[in-house]
């Protein structure tokens, strides 16, 4: 806990991952675990980016193709793909990405605002971009990607 | 353990006592006159009162006290428990429950109602038998000169009060006013000490009531070498002169009553002298300070003392002959009561030996159930991988695995049994609902419950109460006619509502039948047309009309009453039953009443399913929905319209539904001849043949929520995890059947937004 508090004051820790040739990152506090790809059971009437559900130690976990969700081409999952199990609001979601690349500690100074070129949809979930060692990493807001839907479901 | 925890336990016990109370009263109502039933009822109220007293819940105590008093009249046969009496008592039980709830959760109770009931109860206790011993203690005539013990002596460290004595006033009082002298014979059993009561404390409390004399009988005391230190050997004869009378003395022994032989009677002076004359040891006045006993129980037992006070002789002067007669009859009653209490104590002991229970937090049980569910899945996965990697099938690993499989199945069954509870508490709550509605509507209703010991999972029970209440309200408010009308129709003016629970093929079936007017189909039809539910010229079967009442916004009552008729009735019931994985149907005969039948799964945690393959996917179909499976032949398939197909089964035609198409697993309909048809029966009647590609087998599956991390999927009820560790979806048969009727599975908007 002291670590987390320190992180809050001295900067945040982020997990960076790769999709295609782009790099993204999410707050490490929302990541529960990282695991390998296992075949998912497809869901009827599901949006195309929901690959299906898998069994995560007794919990039914939906798997999202992040590439498709972010508007890129769908991935062909292989054993080398990685699932980031993340907490989004009250729910747990598995994010299918190509690979986890880094763990970063950043402060607000490292953060740059999302440039204007991005379209509205992208701006909704991109919280900013980071320039680290010549790479460009886009910080994603998971809550914006998967908003709460309880009210609609009920 | 802090006070709140103890209080919580008290309230939990209260709930049990209230249930006991109600079932006892209902038994009495049905004509049961077993003294043990009366005792059980009395004990329940008594325990609530006792516990409430300990927590200072005054409202509860005072109401329970009045209730108890009246019950005691019944117990001692002074009051015949007629229907009218029991009606008041049942209402009192309801108020007692309300007061208990109010004490637990805060909130208020209908004070006017409880006051009325208190008056009614008191009237019952007094009105019929004014001289009842349970009536408030005889009031002292005028301002009786305070008895000799007046000044409160200083209390010592242990809280004991030295009792001052005076020998001077023997004959002074009593000549003018009657202060009853109560003779108590008190013989503790060892249970009394085991429960932390102490004779000396009781004696001290008695001494506070008035002047008393105590004689300790030590005859039973064996020699030291034969003495069992935990046994109770002493008995006391106490005679106390008190204005509080017999009741006051009895209340001292209130909590010890069950653990001792107690005989309390009011006596006249001459009776006293006779009684003392009978004693072998004459009483000697010995100045005595009770504080010498305060070394504790051991001291009290080791140094028995002959306690004597001046009170013995300070009795009332002779009274009228009637009084003597009264005393005699009272004595007889008391003996009967003592015998009854002894019997009930014995009974209680038996019950304690018969079934022992522990209280466990529900969360812990749920956790255990979840873990066992995981265990079952893991065991299945393990067996599967062993079988895959094993070439000779007779290895010892295989043998061991089979045993493991049996064990896990047994563990699962036993764990599920922990949560299984009889439906009795819910049914009892319904009894109350019926009473209240009958009162408000002015109808006379009799609720008959059957099969209340049918067990079902706790989660199901908890969710059962609400729809049942709705339905009972409907049955009484809309179903039953007014008494006059019933009489005119030649029916018993008292309407009957019958609530039945039974197990049927792995489900619990709850039936609610009334003998009222039945559904007025014309009215329902007209209402449905008015509300645009059906077309004016729609051709509906009786069954279909009956099912209209499950539509949202439907109510046939002419006026909206407080109870039901707001139009949020049966559709809510239907939805909550469906949410439990259940079905509800109605059958009604005009003039004879309606029967609602609910069929619910026994548990929400596991399900017997048929594992099938559809378009390369594995699905589980709940076994309860399947009527039969068959292999369609080409000659039995008939095309109907553009895309519909029918299958003829024993000369009746049944629509064929391709599950893969409905669930969007494939774009075109599969060839029925290559697959297997599952004949299913959906709620609202009507059979459908579901087409699947193949049947893999039948197994019990652990239900996993899809909603927890995903969202509701139309056509899918839940998910489960199969032996290979993969997730399989459980088909929602009713939704699929509904979709096949043309209402397509509606695409949830939320899907687009959720992961």
HADDOCK unambig.tbl for C-alpha pairs under 7 A between the chains (distance, minus, plus):
assign (segid A and resid 41 and name CA) (segid B and resid 727 and name CA) 6.00 0.50 0.50
assign (segid A and resid 41 and name CA) (segid B and resid 728 and name CA) 6.83 0.50 0.50
assign (segid A and resid 44 and name CA) (segid B and resid 663 and name CA) 5.26 0.50 0.50
assign (segid A and resid 44 and name CA) (segid B and resid 664 and name CA) 5.93 0.50 0.50
assign (segid A and resid 44 and name CA) (segid B and resid 665 and name CA) 6.59 0.50 0.50
assign (segid A and resid 45 and name CA) (segid B and resid 663 and name CA) 6.87 0.50 0.50
assign (segid A and resid 45 and name CA) (segid B and resid 664 and name CA) 6.57 0.50 0.50
assign (segid A and resid 45 and name CA) (segid B and resid 747 and name CA) 6.85 0.50 0.50
assign (segid A and resid 46 and name CA) (segid B and resid 751 and name CA) 6.48 0.50 0.50
assign (segid A and resid 47 and name CA) (segid B and resid 751 and name CA) 6.58 0.50 0.50
assign (segid A and resid 47 and name CA) (segid B and resid 752 and name CA) 5.78 0.50 0.50
assign (segid A and resid 50 and name CA) (segid B and resid 755 and name CA) 6.48 0.50 0.50
assign (segid A and resid 53 and name CA) (segid B and resid 727 and name CA) 6.70 0.50 0.50
assign (segid A and resid 54 and name CA) (segid B and resid 726 and name CA) 6.37 0.50 0.50
assign (segid A and resid 54 and name CA) (segid B and resid 727 and name CA) 5.73 0.50 0.50
assign (segid A and resid 55 and name CA) (segid B and resid 721 and name CA) 6.82 0.50 0.50
assign (segid A and resid 55 and name CA) (segid B and resid 725 and name CA) 6.55 0.50 0.50
assign (segid A and resid 55 and name CA) (segid B and resid 726 and name CA) 5.98 0.50 0.50
assign (segid A and resid 55 and name CA) (segid B and resid 727 and name CA) 5.77 0.50 0.50
assign (segid A and resid 58 and name CA) (segid B and resid 374 and name CA) 6.21 0.50 0.50
assign (segid A and resid 60 and name CA) (segid B and resid 704 and name CA) 6.88 0.50 0.50
assign (segid A and resid 60 and name CA) (segid B and resid 706 and name CA) 6.49 0.50 0.50
assign (segid A and resid 61 and name CA) (segid B and resid 709 and name CA) 6.36 0.50 0.50
assign (segid A and resid 62 and name CA) (segid B and resid 709 and name CA) 6.91 0.50 0.50
assign (segid A and resid 62 and name CA) (segid B and resid 710 and name CA) 6.29 0.50 0.50
assign (segid A and resid 62 and name CA) (segid B and resid 755 and name CA) 6.64 0.50 0.50
assign (segid A and resid 64 and name CA) (segid B and resid 755 and name CA) 6.00 0.50 0.50
assign (segid A and resid 91 and name CA) (segid B and resid 708 and name CA) 6.62 0.50 0.50
assign (segid A and resid 91 and name CA) (segid B and resid 709 and name CA) 4.65 0.50 0.50
assign (segid A and resid 92 and name CA) (segid B and resid 709 and name CA) 5.48 0.50 0.50
assign (segid A and resid 93 and name CA) (segid B and resid 709 and name CA) 6.80 0.50 0.50
assign (segid A and resid 93 and name CA) (segid B and resid 755 and name CA) 6.46 0.50 0.50
assign (segid A and resid 146 and name CA) (segid B and resid 753 and name CA) 5.91 0.50 0.50
assign (segid A and resid 146 and name CA) (segid B and resid 754 and name CA) 5.08 0.50 0.50
assign (segid A and resid 146 and name CA) (segid B and resid 755 and name CA) 5.78 0.50 0.50
assign (segid A and resid 147 and name CA) (segid B and resid 753 and name CA) 6.50 0.50 0.50
assign (segid A and resid 147 and name CA) (segid B and resid 754 and name CA) 6.62 0.50 0.50
assign (segid A and resid 149 and name CA) (segid B and resid 750 and name CA) 5.87 0.50 0.50
assign (segid A and resid 149 and name CA) (segid B and resid 754 and name CA) 6.86 0.50 0.50
assign (segid A and resid 152 and name CA) (segid B and resid 750 and name CA) 5.99 0.50 0.50
assign (segid A and resid 153 and name CA) (segid B and resid 711 and name CA) 6.86 0.50 0.50
assign (segid A and resid 153 and name CA) (segid B and resid 712 and name CA) 6.80 0.50 0.50
assign (segid A and resid 153 and name CA) (segid B and resid 750 and name CA) 6.31 0.50 0.50
